Amino acid sequence: MNDIDFSFIIPVYNRPDEIKELLESFLNFKGHRSYEIVIVEDGSTETSENIVEQFSNHLNISYYFKPNSGPGDSRNFGMTKAKGSYYIILDSDVLLPSNYLIEVETFLNASYYDCFGGPDAAHSSFTNLQKAINFAMTSFITTGGIRGGKQKLEDFQPRSFNMGLSKKAFLASGGFGKIHPGEDPDLSLRLHQLGFKTTLIETAFVYHKRRVSWSKFYTQVYKFGMVRPILNQWHPKSKSLVYWFPTLFSLGIIVSIILALLHINLPLYLYGLYFTLAFVMALISTRSISVAFQALFAIIIQFVGYGYGFLKSTFNLVVLGKHPEEAFPQLFFKV
């Protein structure tokens, strides 16, 4: 299959510097495959228009400005404007390896899927904070990493920082919903219900900057936790006990400390063993003691933030019986 026309869809909100770095990475693409870039400015007060103009003579770019309605709706808007038959959706805070499009096209030509996702990695130029958070978000010993796994490729749930979607699948599904975060697994699950298959292209990775502070990282994972019970309610077949793990892990730390005060130390020792393993893995992965220590802090924030958000959302939806938009209006955009 050699007739795939690619359109990169990139929503942006008040991040012109990120767009500049992302577009610079396009200039390093290997091969001569033609493609277009569709940038959708989602009601920004600090726009990227001047940055885009600087690249207009070197890249095939379309730029659109629209009122703020969230990243999901902005991606949908971009796909309606795109000319390609296959859309590649990126966040503005990623950088692309030079062989990215080659890897995607080679895979799809050999084994076509209407939707794919790719991993994320930390670039050597990233700050220690970014590398630490990247470890927490991608390591298999945390709640992060790629969902689905090699064993169940057709159950894989791509994430919208690095996601491919055919025009056929977009038209059939209507694209992303108005929830955020959580719009990407929601779309994946709806695609499965429509009979479309999704997959992971392991070699099609991006460098994900994750421009966040510790407080912003907590807010991010807290929202991830709040969203999951909503998705479980919308898609009951997606429920799994695994999603309770961060909550149980966080409560377990409290219980372990209490037990240690009563001279029952084994649970606390087990947590110590876990964090020792995480430290060693982070040290081997990043080759930095500083990053390894910060990775431990990132893991704690990840578990506590996600766990608390998941518990709070479950209580509101299941125990109190609230409607998701009533309980958490901040998670929904009006479109």
N, C-alpha and C positions, 0 to 999 in steps of 0.2 A: 504494500500500500504506500504509494509515493506521492499522493496528491493532497496531502494535508497542508492547509494554509493556516499559519499560526498568527494569532493576535494576542499580545500581552496586555492584560487589563490591570491597571494600577490605580486604585483610589488613594487620594492623599488629603490630609487635613493638617494644615499649618506646619508642614515639614519640607520646605523647599531645599534645605541642605541635604536631606535624605534623598530626595529625587535626583539631585545633582550627582551624588555618589552612585546611585543605582544606574543612571543613564551612562555614567562613565564606564561602568562595568559592561554595558552593552557594546561599547566601542571595542572591547577586547575579545568579542565573540570570534571563535574559529569557524571556518567554513564560509560558504557564500550563500547560505539559505536566506531567502527573503522573508521578512516578517514585518508586522506593524506593531507599534506601541500606542495604546490608548490610555491617556492619563485623565482621570476624572477628579476634578477639584471639588471636594465635598463641602462647599460653603465656607472655605477658609477665609480668615481675615488676613493671613500672611500667605499669599498665593505663590505658586510655582511657575507662573506664566513666563516670567523673564528667564528663568532657568531653562525651561523647555525650549524657548526661542533660541537659546545658545546652541542647542543640539539639533535644531530643525534642518540644518544643511548636511548633517552627517547621519541622522537616523530618520526613519519613516514614522513620525509622531503625529498623533492627533491629540488636541487638548480641549477639554470641555469643563466649563464651570457650571455648577448647579447648586441649589439650596441644600443646606445640611440635612441629610436624611439617613446617615449612618453608612458604614462600609458595605454592608450587604446590598442595599439598594443602589449604592454607587457602582458596585461591580455589575449589577444587573443593567444599569444604565449604560455602562461601558460596553457590555456585550451586545446591547441592541444597536450600538453605533459601530461596532467592529465589522470588518469585512471578511475576516477569516472564517474557516469552518471548524477551527479548534481554538479554544481560548485558554491561555495560561495566566492564572491569577496570582499576583504577587502583592505582598505588603510593601510599603514604601521604605521600610527599614531593613531591606535585604540587599545583598550584593550577589551577583551571578558569576560563577566560575566561567571561564572562557569556553568550555566544552558543554555547557548546560543544554543548549538546544540540540546539539548533536546527540547527546545521551537520550533526550526525550524522543526525538524523531526515530532514532535507531530502534528503541524499544517498541514504539507504537507501530512501526513498519513490520516488526517481527511478530508482535502480539498486540492487536488493537484492543483498547479499552476506551469506553466513553468518559471515564473519569479516572484521574490518577492523583496521587500525592507524592511529594518528595521529602526527604529529611532536611534538617537544618544542622549547621555546624558553626563553630566559632572561628573566625579569621584571626590570623596571627596579630593583626593590627588592633584587635578589640582590647578594651580595657579589662583589668582584672575582674571588675564587677560583672561585666558582660560575659566573660568566660565562666565565672562562677555560676551565674544564673543559667547560662547555656548548659552547663553540666547538670544542674538540678532539673532542667526542663527536658533533657534528652537521655539521661542515664536510665538503664533498665532497672536499677535498684530504687528508683523514685517513682512518683506518679507521672513523670514526664515521658518523653520518648515518642516513638512512632506507634500509633494505635493500630491494632489489627494483627501485625506480625506476619512473618513469612508463611506460617502454617495456614492462615485463613485470609489469603489475598482478597478474595471476593467479599470479605467482611470489613475490609480496611476503610477507615474513615479519614480521608485527606483533610488537611488543615489549609486554610485559605492564604497563609503566607507563602505557599508553594503548592499550587493546585491546578490541574488541568481539567477542562470540561468541554465536551464536544457541543457544537451548536445544536445538534439533535437532542442531547440530554438537557440542555438549557431550555429549549422550547417546550419540551415535554414536562419538565418540572416547574417551570416558572422561575427558576433560579433561587437566590437566597431569600430567606424570610427576614422579618423585621427585628428579630431578637439579636442582641449582641452583648457579650460574646455568645458563641454557641450556634451561630448561623451556618457554620461549615459542617459540623457533624449532623445537624438537622437536615441539610441538603443531601448529604451522603446517605442518610437513612431513608429519605424520601426517594432517592434514586434507586436504592435497593428494592423498595416496594414497587417501583415502576418496572423492575426487571433489568435495570442497567447494572453492569459490573464495575467495581472500582478496584484499583490496584496500587501498589507501592512501587515506584521506580527508585531503587536504592541509590543508583548512581547519579540521579538528577537532584543533587542537593544544592542548597543555597546557603550563603553565610547570613545568619540572622542576627542583626545587631542588638535587638532588644534594648532600646534606649530607655532604661528605667532606673529609678533609684530604688532603695530598699522599700520605701513606703509604696511606691507605684507598683513594685513587684507583688507586694502583699495584696494590694487592691486587685491586681490582675488575677491572681490565683484564687482570691476570695470570690470573685465573680465567676470564675470557672466552676468553683464548687457550687455556687447558687444555681447555675444553669443546668447542671447535670440532672437533678431531680425533675426539672421541667421537661427535659428531653426524654427522661424515663416515662413521664406521664404521657407525652405525645407519642412516644414510640415504645410501648410496653415490652416488646421483644428485645429491646436493647438493654434492659435491666441486667445488672450483674452485681454480685456481692463485692467485686473488686472495688467498686466506687465508694464503698464504706471504709476502705482501708485507711485513707488519711485521717478520717474522724477517729477510728479506733486506735490508730497509731498515736495521735495527739493525746487522747484520753489516757492511753496506756502510759505515757510519760508521766502524767500527773499521778496516776495510781502507783507507778514504780517509785516515785519520790516519796509518797506517803508510806509505802511498804518499807522503803529503806530506813525511814525514821523509826520503824518498828523492828529494825534489824533483819528484815527479809530482803536480801540484796540481789537475789538472782535476776529478777526482772530488769533492774537497773543495769546489771552486768550485761544482759543481752542487748540492751540499747547501746551500751558502750561498745560492744562488739560490732553492732551495725554501723555506728558512726566511725569506728576505726576502719572498717572495710570501705566505707564511702570516702574517707580521707585518702586512703591508699589509692583507690581507683581514680580519684580526682587528681592526685599527685602524679600518677603514671600518665594520665590523659593530658594534663596541662603542663607538666614538668615545672610547676611553680608551687612552692609551699604556701605563699600568700593566697593564691587562687584556691588551693585545696582547703585552707581554713575558711575562706569566704564561702566555699561551696557547702560546707557544713551548715553555715548560717542560712544559706539559700534553701537548703533542704528543709530545715526547720520551719522557715517562713512558708515554704510551699505546702508542707503537710498541715500546719496549723491554719493557714489561710483557706486552703481548699476544704479541709475538714470542717472548719467552722461554717463556711458558706454552705456546704452540702447539708450539714445538720440543721442550720437555720431554715434553708429552703424546704427540706423534707418536713420539718415541723409545721411550717406555714401551709404547705400544699396538702399533706397527708392528715395531720392532726387537726389543724384548723379548717381545712377544706377550702382554702382560698384559691381563687383563679390566679394563674401566674402573673398576668398583667396588673391585677389588683394588688398582689403581694409585693411585686418587684417592678414597678413602672419604669425604674431607671434602666432596666435591661431591654427596653423596647423602644424602637424609633417609630414615629408616626410617618407613614409613607402614603 
